Amino acid sequence: MKVKREFFERDTLKVAKELLGKVLVRRDRGREIRGRILETEAYRGEDDRACHARFGKTARNAPMYGQAGHTYIYLCYGIHELLNLVTEENGFPAAALIRKIEPLSDHKPHYKSYGPGNLTKFLRIDRRLNGEDLVKSDRLWVEDDGFRPKKSQIKKAPRIGVAYAGEHAKREWRYYMGNF
């Protein structure tokens, strides 16, 4: 079942944690590509020095300020397009970065799991889907197939690649499924 908007309209930390086990679905050229979400990171507000909104609203991060349940996709290091799912209330910049998935599609994947840059390649996600409404889209959405990780499988740790954020880099806002 497709996840409803209310799921995304909650605290980013809760959404990031509860995205674990959900299925990211991409329909492209008549076929569906699926991946189970195994790792996420939360970014919330202009006060979060690791968040793209730390310098205020820009053309690049504008989707983060929009309605929950939309995508925020950006180019990282000029190489990888990264997927974030917008959370919380309209006007408040917050999103959950999808860091890792396990491929579920019928075609044979190259790897057991994909990290943040490669998962977008595997799912054929790029900036043309920036701002996509995950609730209404027939191209990209999140499904709840009933899978629930055990509480003992859910781990948290500091976010990755945000050392520039000082003390904010130490926040344990990365969630992942261990022993999966």
N, C-alpha and C positions, 0 to 999 in steps of 0.2 A: 504494500500500500504506500502511495506517495505521501511523504511527510507534509503536514499542513503548516501554514504560516505561523500559527501559534507556537509551534516547536521552536522556531527561530527568534520569536519575539520575547525571549527570556534572557536572563543573565548569561553573558558570553561564556563564563567558566562552566556553567551547567550545560550549556549547549555543546561546547567543545568536548566535554566528558561524555555526554550522551550520544554524540555522533559516532562514538566507537561502536563498531558492529553494524552500523547502518550501511546501506549499499548505495554507492554513487553510480548513476546510470547515464550513459551518453548514447543518444540515438543519432547516428550519422550515416548517410547514404543507405538508408533502409535497414540498417542493422543496429542492434543494441550491444554496447560494450559495458560490462559491469565490473565493479571492484568494491570489496568490503573495506570500509574505513578502519584502519588499524592505529593511526596516530594523528593527532591534531595539536594545534597551539592556539591559545587565546590571546587576542590583542584588543584592548578596550580603552577608548578615550584619549583625549589630547594630553592628559596627565601621564599616560603610560609612555615612557621614553623609548620603548621598543616598538611602539605603534607608528604606522605611517602617518597617523593624524597628529603626531606630536608637534608639528609646525602649523597646524590648522588645515583648513579645507583647501585642496588644490584640484586641478583638473584630473590629476592622476588618481587621487584617493576619494574623489567625490562619491563613488558608489558606497563607500563605508558609511557615509552620512545618510544614506537612503533607507528605504523600507527593508526590514528584515526579510530574509528569504531570497535575496538577490545575490549575484556573484560579484566579487571584486577580484579581477585578474590583472596581474602586473608582470612586467618583464624584470627578472632578477639577474644581475650581473651581465646583462645583454645577451643571455643565453636561454634561460629557463622561464617559462610562463607559469606562474604559481596561482593556485586556486584558493580563494578565501570565500567563506559563506557569511554574509552579513547577518548580524544579530542585533538584538535589543530594539530600542525605540527609534523611530524616524528622527533624524537630526543628531543622534548620538553615534559617533564613529566607533564601531566595534565589529569584529569579524573573527571567525575561526579559520585558520589556515589548515588545509588538508595536507598532512605531511607524508602519509603512507597509506597504500591500499594493497589488498591482496586481490589479484585478478580472479574473477569468477566467470568470465566469458568462455564460450565454447571453443573459440580459436585458441591455439596454443601460445601462451605468453612466453617470453624469453626468460622471465624471472619469477620466483615465488611471490615477490612483492616489489613495489615501485615506490621510490621516494618522491619528494615534492616536485622536482623537475621532470622526472620520467613518468610520473602518473599522468600528467597532463598530455604528454606525448602518446602514451598508451591509450588514453581515453579520447584523443583528438580534441583537446580543449585548448583554445588559444584566446587572445584578447578580443576576437570577434564576438565571444560570448560574455564579455565584460558587461555587467549590469543585467544579465539574464535573470528572469524571474523563475526561480526553481520550483515554485508552486504551480505556475501556469504553463511552463515550458514543455514542449514535446521534444526538445533537443537535449536537455540536461536537467536532472532532478535527483532527489534523494528518496530512497525507499526504506521502509521498515518492513523487513521480511520475517520479523519475529525473533531473530537471533539476539540473544542477550549474553554478553560476556559475564562471567562470574566476577563478583567483587574482588576476589583475590587475583584476577587477571588484569585489573585496571591499575596502572601505575601512573605516577606523576613525577615530573622532573623539571628543571629549568629549561627555558626555551633555548633553541639552538641558533647560533649565528648573530646574536644581538649584544655582544660584549660592549659595544659603544653605549649601551643604555645604562651602564653602571649598576647600581643596586637593583634596578628594574630587571636586569638580565638574570638575576638570581631567583626571580619569582617562579614558583613551580606551576607554570601555566601550560605545560606540555603534558598531554595525556596520551598514553599508549597502552596497547594490549600486550602484556607479557605472557610467556608460556602459551603462545597460540600456535 
